[in-house]
Amino acid sequence: MARYKHIDTSPRFLAVDLQRQLLPGTFEHAMNHLIDKELDLTSFDVRFKNDLTGAAAYPPAMLLKVVLFA
């Protein structure tokens, strides 16, 4: 089982609320919805062998969003 870092998108330390920036009807909103709700990214979990040892990895969904939004 892969261990991932927790990605906190709440606006505690940032002046920008990331969820409010994703306006419905925009490319960013559609991509965020597709990656979070429609794509099955569980095939990436078998490649990680950090369940007992090693550092926690970034979630594949987060990395895919970074690549596609860039």
PDB file of N, H, CA, C and O in Angstrom:
ATOM      1  N   MET A   1       0.849  -1.186   0.000  1.00  0.00           N
ATOM      2  CA  MET A   1       0.000   0.000   0.000  1.00  0.00           C
ATOM      3  C   MET A   1       0.886   1.238   0.000  1.00  0.00           C
ATOM      4  O   MET A   1       1.811   1.350   0.805  1.00  0.00           O
ATOM      5  N   ALA A   2       0.607   2.132  -0.876  1.00  0.00           N
ATOM      6  H   ALA A   2      -0.144   2.041  -1.530  1.00  0.00           H
ATOM      7  CA  ALA A   2       1.413   3.344  -0.980  1.00  0.00           C
ATOM      8  C   ALA A   2       1.023   4.344   0.099  1.00  0.00           C
ATOM      9  O   ALA A   2      -0.142   4.449   0.483  1.00  0.00           O
ATOM     10  N   ARG A   3       2.014   5.067   0.573  1.00  0.00           N
ATOM     11  H   ARG A   3       2.960   4.981   0.262  1.00  0.00           H
ATOM     12  CA  ARG A   3       1.797   6.129   1.556  1.00  0.00           C
ATOM     13  C   ARG A   3       2.036   7.458   0.866  1.00  0.00           C
ATOM     14  O   ARG A   3       3.101   7.674   0.288  1.00  0.00           O
ATOM     15  N   TYR A   4       1.051   8.358   0.921  1.00  0.00           N
ATOM     16  H   TYR A   4       0.186   8.182   1.391  1.00  0.00           H
ATOM     17  CA  TYR A   4       1.160   9.653   0.260  1.00  0.00           C
ATOM     18  C   TYR A   4       1.133  10.776   1.280  1.00  0.00           C
ATOM     19  O   TYR A   4       0.576  10.635   2.369  1.00  0.00           O
ATOM     20  N   LYS A   5       1.744  11.889   0.912  1.00  0.00           N
ATOM     21  H   LYS A   5       2.197  12.004   0.028  1.00  0.00           H
ATOM     22  CA  LYS A   5       1.701  13.094   1.734  1.00  0.00           C
ATOM     23  C   LYS A   5       0.293  13.679   1.686  1.00  0.00           C
ATOM     24  O   LYS A   5      -0.390  13.598   0.665  1.00  0.00           O
ATOM     25  N   HIS A   6      -0.127  14.263   2.792  1.00  0.00           N
ATOM     26  H   HIS A   6       0.428  14.329   3.621  1.00  0.00           H
ATOM     27  CA  HIS A   6      -1.426  14.940   2.825  1.00  0.00           C
ATOM     28  C   HIS A   6      -1.266  16.313   2.177  1.00  0.00           C
ATOM     29  O   HIS A   6      -0.402  17.095   2.575  1.00  0.00           O
ATOM     30  N   ILE A   7      -2.091  16.600   1.190  1.00  0.00           N
ATOM     31  H   ILE A   7      -2.793  15.965   0.867  1.00  0.00           H
ATOM     32  CA  ILE A   7      -2.069  17.889   0.500  1.00  0.00           C
ATOM     33  C   ILE A   7      -3.230  18.716   1.035  1.00  0.00           C
ATOM     34  O   ILE A   7      -4.392  18.396   0.787  1.00  0.00           O
ATOM     35  N   ASP A   8      -2.917  19.774   1.766  1.00  0.00           N
ATOM     36  H   ASP A   8      -1.972  20.034   1.968  1.00  0.00           H
ATOM     37  CA  ASP A   8      -3.938  20.626   2.377  1.00  0.00           C
ATOM     38  C   ASP A   8      -4.179  21.835   1.486  1.00  0.00           C
ATOM     39  O   ASP A   8      -3.270  22.636   1.267  1.00  0.00           O
ATOM     40  N   THR A   9      -5.395  21.972   0.970  1.00  0.00           N
ATOM     41  H   THR A   9      -6.133  21.322   1.148  1.00  0.00           H
ATOM     42  CA  THR A   9      -5.717  23.105   0.103  1.00  0.00           C
ATOM     43  C   THR A   9      -6.579  24.147   0.805  1.00  0.00           C
ATOM     44  O   THR A   9      -7.133  25.034   0.156  1.00  0.00           O
ATOM     45  N   SER A  10      -6.695  24.046   2.119  1.00  0.00           N
ATOM     46  H   SER A  10      -6.245  23.326   2.646  1.00  0.00           H
ATOM     47  CA  SER A  10      -7.483  25.044   2.840  1.00  0.00           C
ATOM     48  C   SER A  10      -6.677  26.342   2.984  1.00  0.00           C
ATOM     49  O   SER A  10      -5.447  26.308   3.020  1.00  0.00           O
ATOM     50  N   PRO A  11      -7.372  27.484   3.065  1.00  0.00           N
ATOM     51  CA  PRO A  11      -6.682  28.783   3.041  1.00  0.00           C
ATOM     52  C   PRO A  11      -6.184  29.255   4.407  1.00  0.00           C
ATOM     53  O   PRO A  11      -6.401  30.415   4.758  1.00  0.00           O
ATOM     54  N   ARG A  12      -5.534  28.409   5.179  1.00  0.00           N
ATOM     55  H   ARG A  12      -5.358  27.467   4.894  1.00  0.00           H
ATOM     56  CA  ARG A  12      -5.061  28.842   6.492  1.00  0.00           C
ATOM     57  C   ARG A  12      -3.847  29.758   6.396  1.00  0.00           C
ATOM     58  O   ARG A  12      -3.789  30.788   7.068  1.00  0.00           O
ATOM     59  N   PHE A  13      -2.885  29.389   5.570  1.00  0.00           N
ATOM     60  H   PHE A  13      -2.932  28.552   5.024  1.00  0.00           H
ATOM     61  CA  PHE A  13      -1.645  30.166   5.495  1.00  0.00           C
ATOM     62  C   PHE A  13      -1.519  30.944   4.188  1.00  0.00           C
ATOM     63  O   PHE A  13      -0.627  31.780   4.045  1.00  0.00           O
ATOM     64  N   LEU A  14      -2.398  30.676   3.249  1.00  0.00           N
ATOM     65  H   LEU A  14      -3.123  29.997   3.365  1.00  0.00           H
ATOM     66  CA  LEU A  14      -2.382  31.399   1.982  1.00  0.00           C
ATOM     67  C   LEU A  14      -3.498  32.433   1.973  1.00  0.00           C
ATOM     68  O   LEU A  14      -4.550  32.236   2.581  1.00  0.00           O
ATOM     69  N   ALA A  15      -3.262  33.508   1.293  1.00  0.00           N
ATOM     70  H   ALA A  15      -2.408  33.668   0.798  1.00  0.00           H
ATOM     71  CA  ALA A  15      -4.291  34.532   1.172  1.00  0.00           C
ATOM     72  C   ALA A  15      -5.310  34.173   0.094  1.00  0.00           C
ATOM     73  O   ALA A  15      -6.299  34.883  -0.088  1.00  0.00           O
ATOM     74  N   VAL A  16      -5.074  33.077  -0.617  1.00  0.00           N
ATOM     75  H   VAL A  16      -4.270  32.500  -0.470  1.00  0.00           H
ATOM     76  CA  VAL A  16      -5.934  32.667  -1.723  1.00  0.00           C
ATOM     77  C   VAL A  16      -6.604  31.343  -1.365  1.00  0.00           C
ATOM     78  O   VAL A  16      -5.936  30.395  -0.951  1.00  0.00           O
ATOM     79  N   ASP A  17      -7.926  31.282  -1.528  1.00  0.00           N
ATOM     80  H   ASP A  17      -8.469  32.051  -1.864  1.00  0.00           H
ATOM     81  CA  ASP A  17      -8.665  30.040  -1.349  1.00  0.00           C
ATOM     82  C   ASP A  17      -8.646  29.304  -2.685  1.00  0.00           C
ATOM     83  O   ASP A  17      -9.285  29.740  -3.642  1.00  0.00           O
ATOM     84  N   LEU A  18      -7.922  28.197  -2.755  1.00  0.00           N
ATOM     85  H   LEU A  18      -7.403  27.842  -1.977  1.00  0.00           H
ATOM     86  CA  LEU A  18      -7.719  27.510  -4.024  1.00  0.00           C
ATOM     87  C   LEU A  18      -9.015  26.952  -4.602  1.00  0.00           C
ATOM     88  O   LEU A  18      -9.176  26.922  -5.822  1.00  0.00           O
ATOM     89  N   GLN A  19      -9.941  26.510  -3.755  1.00  0.00           N
ATOM     90  H   GLN A  19      -9.810  26.535  -2.764  1.00  0.00           H
ATOM     91  CA  GLN A  19     -11.202  25.976  -4.262  1.00  0.00           C
ATOM     92  C   GLN A  19     -12.081  27.074  -4.870  1.00  0.00           C
ATOM     93  O   GLN A  19     -12.831  26.807  -5.809  1.00  0.00           O
ATOM     94  N   ARG A  20     -12.000  28.281  -4.361  1.00  0.00           N
ATOM     95  H   ARG A  20     -11.390  28.498  -3.599  1.00  0.00           H
ATOM     96  CA  ARG A  20     -12.791  29.375  -4.924  1.00  0.00           C
ATOM     97  C   ARG A  20     -12.200  29.900  -6.224  1.00  0.00           C
ATOM     98  O   ARG A  20     -12.891  30.579  -6.984  1.00  0.00           O
ATOM     99  N   GLN A  21     -10.941  29.599  -6.492  1.00  0.00           N
ATOM    100  H   GLN A  21     -10.380  29.048  -5.875  1.00  0.00           H
ATOM    101  CA  GLN A  21     -10.303  30.045  -7.721  1.00  0.00           C
ATOM    102  C   GLN A  21     -10.691  29.182  -8.922  1.00  0.00           C
ATOM    103  O   GLN A  21     -10.554  29.616 -10.066  1.00  0.00           O
ATOM    104  N   LEU A  22     -11.175  27.962  -8.667  1.00  0.00           N
ATOM    105  H   LEU A  22     -11.286  27.610  -7.738  1.00  0.00           H
ATOM    106  CA  LEU A  22     -11.581  27.068  -9.750  1.00  0.00           C
ATOM    107  C   LEU A  22     -13.040  27.342 -10.111  1.00  0.00           C
ATOM    108  O   LEU A  22     -13.951  26.723  -9.561  1.00  0.00           O
ATOM    109  N   LEU A  23     -13.248  28.259 -11.024  1.00  0.00           N
ATOM    110  H   LEU A  23     -12.508  28.762 -11.471  1.00  0.00           H
ATOM    111  CA  LEU A  23     -14.588  28.671 -11.413  1.00  0.00           C
ATOM    112  C   LEU A  23     -15.209  27.646 -12.352  1.00  0.00           C
ATOM    113  O   LEU A  23     -14.548  27.181 -13.281  1.00  0.00           O
ATOM    114  N   PRO A  24     -16.482  27.282 -12.120  1.00  0.00           N
ATOM    115  CA  PRO A  24     -17.158  26.346 -13.017  1.00  0.00           C
ATOM    116  C   PRO A  24     -17.159  26.860 -14.453  1.00  0.00           C
ATOM    117  O   PRO A  24     -17.354  28.049 -14.704  1.00  0.00           O
ATOM    118  N   GLY A  25     -16.940  25.946 -15.383  1.00  0.00           N
ATOM    119  H   GLY A  25     -16.782  24.980 -15.180  1.00  0.00           H
ATOM    120  CA  GLY A  25     -16.900  26.305 -16.791  1.00  0.00           C
ATOM    121  C   GLY A  25     -15.503  26.587 -17.313  1.00  0.00           C
ATOM    122  O   GLY A  25     -15.334  26.792 -18.515  1.00  0.00           O
ATOM    123  N   THR A  26     -14.501  26.605 -16.449  1.00  0.00           N
ATOM    124  H   THR A  26     -14.639  26.439 -15.473  1.00  0.00           H
ATOM    125  CA  THR A  26     -13.139  26.862 -16.895  1.00  0.00           C
ATOM    126  C   THR A  26     -12.402  25.547 -17.107  1.00  0.00           C
ATOM    127  O   THR A  26     -12.822  24.499 -16.616  1.00  0.00           O
ATOM    128  N   PHE A  27     -11.312  25.614 -17.836  1.00  0.00           N
ATOM    129  H   PHE A  27     -10.971  26.465 -18.235  1.00  0.00           H
ATOM    130  CA  PHE A  27     -10.487  24.434 -18.082  1.00  0.00           C
ATOM    131  C   PHE A  27      -9.951  23.861 -16.773  1.00  0.00           C
ATOM    132  O   PHE A  27      -9.914  22.645 -16.589  1.00  0.00           O
ATOM    133  N   GLU A  28      -9.541  24.736 -15.876  1.00  0.00           N
ATOM    134  H   GLU A  28      -9.571  25.725 -16.025  1.00  0.00           H
ATOM    135  CA  GLU A  28      -8.972  24.292 -14.605  1.00  0.00           C
ATOM    136  C   GLU A  28      -9.999  23.529 -13.772  1.00  0.00           C
ATOM    137  O   GLU A  28      -9.674  22.510 -13.163  1.00  0.00           O
ATOM    138  N   HIS A  29     -11.222  24.014 -13.746  1.00  0.00           N
ATOM    139  H   HIS A  29     -11.487  24.841 -14.242  1.00  0.00           H
ATOM    140  CA  HIS A  29     -12.273  23.343 -12.996  1.00  0.00           C
ATOM    141  C   HIS A  29     -12.570  21.970 -13.598  1.00  0.00           C
ATOM    142  O   HIS A  29     -12.719  20.989 -12.869  1.00  0.00           O
ATOM    143  N   ALA A  30     -12.655  21.901 -14.916  1.00  0.00           N
ATOM    144  H   ALA A  30     -12.534  22.698 -15.508  1.00  0.00           H
ATOM    145  CA  ALA A  30     -12.933  20.630 -15.584  1.00  0.00           C
ATOM    146  C   ALA A  30     -11.805  19.635 -15.346  1.00  0.00           C
ATOM    147  O   ALA A  30     -12.064  18.465 -15.066  1.00  0.00           O
ATOM    148  N   MET A  31     -10.567  20.083 -15.453  1.00  0.00           N
ATOM    149  H   MET A  31     -10.357  21.034 -15.680  1.00  0.00           H
ATOM    150  CA  MET A  31      -9.424  19.190 -15.247  1.00  0.00           C
ATOM    151  C   MET A  31      -9.371  18.706 -13.800  1.00  0.00           C
ATOM    152  O   MET A  31      -9.098  17.532 -13.551  1.00  0.00           O
ATOM    153  N   ASN A  32      -9.625  19.585 -12.861  1.00  0.00           N
ATOM    154  H   ASN A  32      -9.846  20.539 -13.063  1.00  0.00           H
ATOM    155  CA  ASN A  32      -9.638  19.202 -11.450  1.00  0.00           C
ATOM    156  C   ASN A  32     -10.722  18.154 -11.187  1.00  0.00           C
ATOM    157  O   ASN A  32     -10.480  17.174 -10.482  1.00  0.00           O
ATOM    158  N   HIS A  33     -11.908  18.358 -11.749  1.00  0.00           N
ATOM    159  H   HIS A  33     -12.104  19.154 -12.322  1.00  0.00           H
ATOM    160  CA  HIS A  33     -13.001  17.404 -11.574  1.00  0.00           C
ATOM    161  C   HIS A  33     -12.663  16.060 -12.213  1.00  0.00           C
ATOM    162  O   HIS A  33     -12.891  15.015 -11.604  1.00  0.00           O
ATOM    163  N   LEU A  34     -12.127  16.073 -13.422  1.00  0.00           N
ATOM    164  H   LEU A  34     -11.941  16.923 -13.916  1.00  0.00           H
ATOM    165  CA  LEU A  34     -11.799  14.824 -14.103  1.00  0.00           C
ATOM    166  C   LEU A  34     -10.748  14.018 -13.344  1.00  0.00           C
ATOM    167  O   LEU A  34     -10.882  12.803 -13.194  1.00  0.00           O
ATOM    168  N   ILE A  35      -9.727  14.678 -12.876  1.00  0.00           N
ATOM    169  H   ILE A  35      -9.619  15.664 -12.998  1.00  0.00           H
ATOM    170  CA  ILE A  35      -8.651  13.968 -12.174  1.00  0.00           C
ATOM    171  C   ILE A  35      -9.140  13.455 -10.822  1.00  0.00           C
ATOM    172  O   ILE A  35      -8.815  12.331 -10.440  1.00  0.00           O
ATOM    173  N   ASP A  36      -9.912  14.253 -10.095  1.00  0.00           N
ATOM    174  H   ASP A  36     -10.177  15.166 -10.406  1.00  0.00           H
ATOM    175  CA  ASP A  36     -10.364  13.847  -8.766  1.00  0.00           C
ATOM    176  C   ASP A  36     -11.484  12.814  -8.794  1.00  0.00           C
ATOM    177  O   ASP A  36     -11.516  11.912  -7.958  1.00  0.00           O
ATOM    178  N   LYS A  37     -12.402  12.939  -9.748  1.00  0.00           N
ATOM    179  H   LYS A  37     -12.376  13.673 -10.428  1.00  0.00           H
ATOM    180  CA  LYS A  37     -13.615  12.122  -9.680  1.00  0.00           C
ATOM    181  C   LYS A  37     -13.741  11.072 -10.780  1.00  0.00           C
ATOM    182  O   LYS A  37     -14.402  10.057 -10.566  1.00  0.00           O
ATOM    183  N   GLU A  38     -13.143  11.272 -11.930  1.00  0.00           N
ATOM    184  H   GLU A  38     -12.606  12.097 -12.104  1.00  0.00           H
ATOM    185  CA  GLU A  38     -13.385  10.379 -13.061  1.00  0.00           C
ATOM    186  C   GLU A  38     -12.226   9.419 -13.367  1.00  0.00           C
ATOM    187  O   GLU A  38     -12.465   8.284 -13.781  1.00  0.00           O
ATOM    188  N   LEU A  39     -10.996   9.853 -13.172  1.00  0.00           N
ATOM    189  H   LEU A  39     -10.803  10.774 -12.835  1.00  0.00           H
ATOM    190  CA  LEU A  39      -9.852   9.004 -13.509  1.00  0.00           C
ATOM    191  C   LEU A  39      -9.535   8.027 -12.383  1.00  0.00           C
ATOM    192  O   LEU A  39      -9.574   8.380 -11.204  1.00  0.00           O
ATOM    193  N   ASP A  40      -9.222   6.795 -12.768  1.00  0.00           N
ATOM    194  H   ASP A  40      -9.191   6.508 -13.726  1.00  0.00           H
ATOM    195  CA  ASP A  40      -8.803   5.778 -11.814  1.00  0.00           C
ATOM    196  C   ASP A  40      -7.276   5.745 -11.812  1.00  0.00           C
ATOM    197  O   ASP A  40      -6.660   5.223 -12.741  1.00  0.00           O
ATOM    198  N   LEU A  41      -6.681   6.293 -10.782  1.00  0.00           N
ATOM    199  H   LEU A  41      -7.181   6.717 -10.026  1.00  0.00           H
ATOM    200  CA  LEU A  41      -5.224   6.368 -10.692  1.00  0.00           C
ATOM    201  C   LEU A  41      -4.648   5.324  -9.741  1.00  0.00           C
ATOM    202  O   LEU A  41      -3.505   5.454  -9.305  1.00  0.00           O
ATOM    203  N   THR A  42      -5.413   4.302  -9.417  1.00  0.00           N
ATOM    204  H   THR A  42      -6.342   4.196  -9.772  1.00  0.00           H
ATOM    205  CA  THR A  42      -4.938   3.276  -8.483  1.00  0.00           C
ATOM    206  C   THR A  42      -3.821   2.428  -9.067  1.00  0.00           C
ATOM    207  O   THR A  42      -3.104   1.763  -8.319  1.00  0.00           O
ATOM    208  N   SER A  43      -3.655   2.432 -10.380  1.00  0.00           N
ATOM    209  H   SER A  43      -4.238   2.971 -10.988  1.00  0.00           H
ATOM    210  CA  SER A  43      -2.568   1.654 -10.981  1.00  0.00           C
ATOM    211  C   SER A  43      -1.198   2.206 -10.583  1.00  0.00           C
ATOM    212  O   SER A  43      -0.201   1.487 -10.652  1.00  0.00           O
ATOM    213  N   PHE A  44      -1.138   3.462 -10.173  1.00  0.00           N
ATOM    214  H   PHE A  44      -1.948   4.047 -10.118  1.00  0.00           H
ATOM    215  CA  PHE A  44       0.124   4.032  -9.711  1.00  0.00           C
ATOM    216  C   PHE A  44       0.509   3.527  -8.326  1.00  0.00           C
ATOM    217  O   PHE A  44       1.687   3.540  -7.969  1.00  0.00           O
ATOM    218  N   ASP A  45      -0.470   3.083  -7.541  1.00  0.00           N
ATOM    219  H   ASP A  45      -1.427   3.073  -7.830  1.00  0.00           H
ATOM    220  CA  ASP A  45      -0.207   2.652  -6.169  1.00  0.00           C
ATOM    221  C   ASP A  45       0.722   1.438  -6.105  1.00  0.00           C
ATOM    222  O   ASP A  45       1.514   1.324  -5.170  1.00  0.00           O
ATOM    223  N   VAL A  46       0.640   0.548  -7.063  1.00  0.00           N
ATOM    224  H   VAL A  46      -0.004   0.641  -7.823  1.00  0.00           H
ATOM    225  CA  VAL A  46       1.463  -0.669  -7.013  1.00  0.00           C
ATOM    226  C   VAL A  46       2.943  -0.369  -7.235  1.00  0.00           C
ATOM    227  O   VAL A  46       3.799  -1.169  -6.856  1.00  0.00           O
ATOM    228  N   ARG A  47       3.247   0.750  -7.831  1.00  0.00           N
ATOM    229  H   ARG A  47       2.552   1.400  -8.139  1.00  0.00           H
ATOM    230  CA  ARG A  47       4.654   1.098  -8.091  1.00  0.00           C
ATOM    231  C   ARG A  47       5.368   1.619  -6.841  1.00  0.00           C
ATOM    232  O   ARG A  47       6.598   1.609  -6.782  1.00  0.00           O
ATOM    233  N   PHE A  48       4.608   2.072  -5.846  1.00  0.00           N
ATOM    234  H   PHE A  48       3.609   2.080  -5.894  1.00  0.00           H
ATOM    235  CA  PHE A  48       5.207   2.617  -4.638  1.00  0.00           C
ATOM    236  C   PHE A  48       5.408   1.516  -3.618  1.00  0.00           C
ATOM    237  O   PHE A  48       4.487   0.752  -3.328  1.00  0.00           O
ATOM    238  N   LYS A  49       6.602   1.435  -3.079  1.00  0.00           N
ATOM    239  H   LYS A  49       7.350   2.055  -3.315  1.00  0.00           H
ATOM    240  CA  LYS A  49       6.934   0.437  -2.065  1.00  0.00           C
ATOM    241  C   LYS A  49       7.316   1.134  -0.763  1.00  0.00           C
ATOM    242  O   LYS A  49       8.279   0.740  -0.105  1.00  0.00           O
ATOM    243  N   ASN A  50       6.573   2.157  -0.395  1.00  0.00           N
ATOM    244  H   ASN A  50       5.790   2.477  -0.929  1.00  0.00           H
ATOM    245  CA  ASN A  50       6.913   2.951   0.787  1.00  0.00           C
ATOM    246  C   ASN A  50       5.918   2.759   1.925  1.00  0.00           C
ATOM    247  O   ASN A  50       5.772   3.645   2.767  1.00  0.00           O
ATOM    248  N   ASP A  51       5.239   1.632   1.967  1.00  0.00           N
ATOM    249  H   ASP A  51       5.357   0.912   1.284  1.00  0.00           H
ATOM    250  CA  ASP A  51       4.244   1.444   3.017  1.00  0.00           C
ATOM    251  C   ASP A  51       4.881   1.217   4.378  1.00  0.00           C
ATOM    252  O   ASP A  51       4.319   1.642   5.387  1.00  0.00           O
ATOM    253  N   LEU A  52       6.026   0.566   4.441  1.00  0.00           N
ATOM    254  H   LEU A  52       6.483   0.220   3.621  1.00  0.00           H
ATOM    255  CA  LEU A  52       6.687   0.311   5.721  1.00  0.00           C
ATOM    256  C   LEU A  52       7.901   1.210   5.934  1.00  0.00           C
ATOM    257  O   LEU A  52       8.147   1.677   7.046  1.00  0.00           O
ATOM    258  N   THR A  53       8.643   1.445   4.887  1.00  0.00           N
ATOM    259  H   THR A  53       8.444   1.066   3.983  1.00  0.00           H
ATOM    260  CA  THR A  53       9.840   2.276   5.002  1.00  0.00           C
ATOM    261  C   THR A  53       9.834   3.332   3.905  1.00  0.00           C
ATOM    262  O   THR A  53       9.097   3.232   2.925  1.00  0.00           O
ATOM    263  N   GLY A  54      10.649   4.317   4.088  1.00  0.00           N
ATOM    264  H   GLY A  54      11.249   4.399   4.885  1.00  0.00           H
ATOM    265  CA  GLY A  54      10.766   5.368   3.090  1.00  0.00           C
ATOM    266  C   GLY A  54       9.847   6.536   3.374  1.00  0.00           C
ATOM    267  O   GLY A  54       8.949   6.459   4.212  1.00  0.00           O
ATOM    268  N   ALA A  55      10.089   7.596   2.671  1.00  0.00           N
ATOM    269  H   ALA A  55      10.819   7.658   1.990  1.00  0.00           H
ATOM    270  CA  ALA A  55       9.314   8.821   2.858  1.00  0.00           C
ATOM    271  C   ALA A  55       7.980   8.731   2.123  1.00  0.00           C
ATOM    272  O   ALA A  55       7.836   7.983   1.157  1.00  0.00           O
ATOM    273  N   ALA A  56       7.024   9.496   2.593  1.00  0.00           N
ATOM    274  H   ALA A  56       7.142  10.104   3.378  1.00  0.00           H
ATOM    275  CA  ALA A  56       5.728   9.558   1.916  1.00  0.00           C
ATOM    276  C   ALA A  56       5.889  10.267   0.576  1.00  0.00           C
ATOM    277  O   ALA A  56       6.658  11.221   0.454  1.00  0.00           O
ATOM    278  N   ALA A  57       5.163   9.798  -0.416  1.00  0.00           N
ATOM    279  H   ALA A  57       4.537   9.024  -0.317  1.00  0.00           H
ATOM    280  CA  ALA A  57       5.260  10.350  -1.768  1.00  0.00           C
ATOM    281  C   ALA A  57       4.131  11.345  -2.005  1.00  0.00           C
ATOM    282  O   ALA A  57       3.135  11.358  -1.281  1.00  0.00           O
ATOM    283  N   TYR A  58       4.300  12.173  -3.021  1.00  0.00           N
ATOM    284  H   TYR A  58       5.109  12.163  -3.608  1.00  0.00           H
ATOM    285  CA  TYR A  58       3.220  13.052  -3.428  1.00  0.00           C
ATOM    286  C   TYR A  58       2.173  12.208  -4.160  1.00  0.00           C
ATOM    287  O   TYR A  58       2.531  11.293  -4.902  1.00  0.00           O
ATOM    288  N   PRO A  59       0.889  12.504  -3.960  1.00  0.00           N
ATOM    289  CA  PRO A  59      -0.154  11.723  -4.630  1.00  0.00           C
ATOM    290  C   PRO A  59      -0.071  11.883  -6.152  1.00  0.00           C
ATOM    291  O   PRO A  59       0.188  12.982  -6.644  1.00  0.00           O
ATOM    292  N   PRO A  60      -0.287  10.807  -6.894  1.00  0.00           N
ATOM    293  CA  PRO A  60      -0.236  10.895  -8.357  1.00  0.00           C
ATOM    294  C   PRO A  60      -1.236  11.897  -8.925  1.00  0.00           C
ATOM    295  O   PRO A  60      -0.946  12.540  -9.934  1.00  0.00           O
ATOM    296  N   ALA A  61      -2.401  12.045  -8.305  1.00  0.00           N
ATOM    297  H   ALA A  61      -2.636  11.522  -7.485  1.00  0.00           H
ATOM    298  CA  ALA A  61      -3.385  13.012  -8.801  1.00  0.00           C
ATOM    299  C   ALA A  61      -2.832  14.431  -8.712  1.00  0.00           C
ATOM    300  O   ALA A  61      -3.026  15.231  -9.627  1.00  0.00           O
ATOM    301  N   MET A  62      -2.151  14.745  -7.624  1.00  0.00           N
ATOM    302  H   MET A  62      -1.994  14.095  -6.880  1.00  0.00           H
ATOM    303  CA  MET A  62      -1.565  16.076  -7.457  1.00  0.00           C
ATOM    304  C   MET A  62      -0.492  16.334  -8.516  1.00  0.00           C
ATOM    305  O   MET A  62      -0.450  17.413  -9.107  1.00  0.00           O
ATOM    306  N   LEU A  63       0.361  15.360  -8.753  1.00  0.00           N
ATOM    307  H   LEU A  63       0.327  14.483  -8.272  1.00  0.00           H
ATOM    308  CA  LEU A  63       1.422  15.526  -9.747  1.00  0.00           C
ATOM    309  C   LEU A  63       0.855  15.644 -11.156  1.00  0.00           C
ATOM    310  O   LEU A  63       1.359  16.421 -11.967  1.00  0.00           O
ATOM    311  N   LEU A  64      -0.196  14.874 -11.453  1.00  0.00           N
ATOM    312  H   LEU A  64      -0.606  14.243 -10.795  1.00  0.00           H
ATOM    313  CA  LEU A  64      -0.822  14.969 -12.768  1.00  0.00           C
ATOM    314  C   LEU A  64      -1.450  16.339 -12.974  1.00  0.00           C
ATOM    315  O   LEU A  64      -1.377  16.890 -14.072  1.00  0.00           O
ATOM    316  N   LYS A  65      -2.061  16.894 -11.940  1.00  0.00           N
ATOM    317  H   LYS A  65      -2.120  16.447 -11.048  1.00  0.00           H
ATOM    318  CA  LYS A  65      -2.629  18.240 -12.050  1.00  0.00           C
ATOM    319  C   LYS A  65      -1.549  19.278 -12.321  1.00  0.00           C
ATOM    320  O   LYS A  65      -1.741  20.180 -13.137  1.00  0.00           O
ATOM    321  N   VAL A  66      -0.430  19.157 -11.649  1.00  0.00           N
ATOM    322  H   VAL A  66      -0.274  18.425 -10.986  1.00  0.00           H
ATOM    323  CA  VAL A  66       0.672  20.113 -11.858  1.00  0.00           C
ATOM    324  C   VAL A  66       1.162  20.062 -13.289  1.00  0.00           C
ATOM    325  O   VAL A  66       1.370  21.103 -13.913  1.00  0.00           O
ATOM    326  N   VAL A  67       1.348  18.866 -13.815  1.00  0.00           N
ATOM    327  H   VAL A  67       1.178  18.021 -13.309  1.00  0.00           H
ATOM    328  CA  VAL A  67       1.842  18.714 -15.199  1.00  0.00           C
ATOM    329  C   VAL A  67       0.831  19.253 -16.205  1.00  0.00           C
ATOM    330  O   VAL A  67       1.204  19.989 -17.118  1.00  0.00           O
ATOM    331  N   LEU A  68      -0.435  18.901 -16.052  1.00  0.00           N
ATOM    332  H   LEU A  68      -0.739  18.303 -15.310  1.00  0.00           H
ATOM    333  CA  LEU A  68      -1.433  19.313 -17.034  1.00  0.00           C
ATOM    334  C   LEU A  68      -1.796  20.793 -16.920  1.00  0.00           C
ATOM    335  O   LEU A  68      -2.078  21.429 -17.936  1.00  0.00           O
ATOM    336  N   PHE A  69      -1.797  21.348 -15.724  1.00  0.00           N
ATOM    337  H   PHE A  69      -1.568  20.831 -14.899  1.00  0.00           H
ATOM    338  CA  PHE A  69      -2.091  22.770 -15.577  1.00  0.00           C
ATOM    339  C   PHE A  69      -0.942  23.640 -16.065  1.00  0.00           C
ATOM    340  O   PHE A  69      -1.160  24.771 -16.498  1.00  0.00           O
ATOM    341  N   ALA A  70       0.273  23.122 -15.998  1.00  0.00           N
ATOM    342  H   ALA A  70       0.450  22.203 -15.646  1.00  0.00           H
ATOM    343  CA  ALA A  70       1.428  23.897 -16.457  1.00  0.00           C
ATOM    344  C   ALA A  70       1.406  24.021 -17.962  1.00  0.00           C
ATOM    345  O   ALA A  70       2.297  24.640 -18.543  1.00  0.00           O
TER     346      ALA A  70
END
